[in-house]
Amino acid sequence: MKHPLLAALLAALALLPFASRAAQPGSSAPTTVASSAASAPLVDGLVKKIDPAAGRVTIAHGPIPNIGMPAMTMVFKLKDPSWGARLKAGEQIRFSADEVNGQLIVTRLEGSR
């Protein structure tokens, strides 16, 4: 290229939107469990099965609007695997769930012992 300074300037300008977005609080960064858990609604559920070793729980639940899921029975990964030890099959709970990297994760749990 005949104008290396112009090429460097264009390259810097092309990266500018990414740098400014990452530096701003509340930016539209990729969704994480921590940022989305606060806004996810609590949903009623019934614990059907617990797999503490795998950190998973099967829950019959009502609609989960933040992930567009209708009422059904599903297996969820627990954000904190130690929650599995607190749960009991047949227990009524309230929980929040989110989809992170293609996995359904219980991000908040209420009603367990």
TITIVEX-526230 format. One record per residue (C-alpha): z, y, x. Coordinates in steps of 0.5 Angstrom, whole numbers, plus 500, padded with zeros to 3 digits. Each point is the difference from the previous one (the first is absolute). Layout:
> Z,Y,X
...
end
This chain:
> 500,500,500
> 498,507,503
> 507,503,497
> 506,496,502
> 504,506,498
> 497,500,493
> 501,492,500
> 507,501,501
> 501,505,495
> 497,496,495
> 504,494,501
> 507,504,500
> 498,503,493
> 498,493,498
> 507,497,501
> 504,506,498
> 501,498,492
> 503,494,503
> 505,503,504
> 502,506,495
> 501,494,495
> 504,496,504
> 505,506,502
> 501,502,493
> 506,498,496
> 498,496,494
> 493,499,502
> 496,495,497
> 502,495,506
> 499,492,498
> 505,498,495
> 506,497,503
> 506,496,496
> 505,505,502
> 495,506,497
> 498,497,493
> 507,496,499
> 503,506,498
> 494,502,494
> 500,493,498
> 503,498,493
> 505,495,499
> 498,494,496
> 504,495,496
> 499,493,503
> 503,493,499
> 501,496,507
> 496,493,499
> 501,498,507
> 502,502,507
> 497,498,507
> 505,503,505
> 497,497,506
> 494,503,498
> 503,507,498
> 496,499,493
> 502,500,493
> 497,498,493
> 501,505,495
> 498,500,492
> 499,507,499
> 497,506,496
> 495,504,501
> 500,504,507
> 496,506,499
> 500,503,507
> 495,494,502
> 497,499,494
> 503,493,498
> 501,497,493
> 506,496,498
> 500,493,504
> 503,496,505
> 499,501,507
> 502,498,507
> 503,506,504
> 502,501,507
> 506,504,501
> 501,506,504
> 506,497,503
> 500,493,500
> 508,500,500
> 499,502,492
> 498,493,499
> 507,497,501
> 503,505,495
> 495,498,495
> 501,494,495
> 495,496,495
> 501,503,493
> 503,507,502
> 497,506,497
> 498,505,505
> 497,507,500
> 495,501,506
> 495,504,503
> 494,497,503
> 494,503,504
> 494,497,503
> 500,501,508
> 494,497,504
> 498,496,494
> 507,497,499
> 504,501,494
> 507,502,502
> 507,501,497
> 502,507,503
> 506,501,496
> 505,495,496
> 505,502,495
> 505,495,496
> 501,494,505
> 507,498,502
end
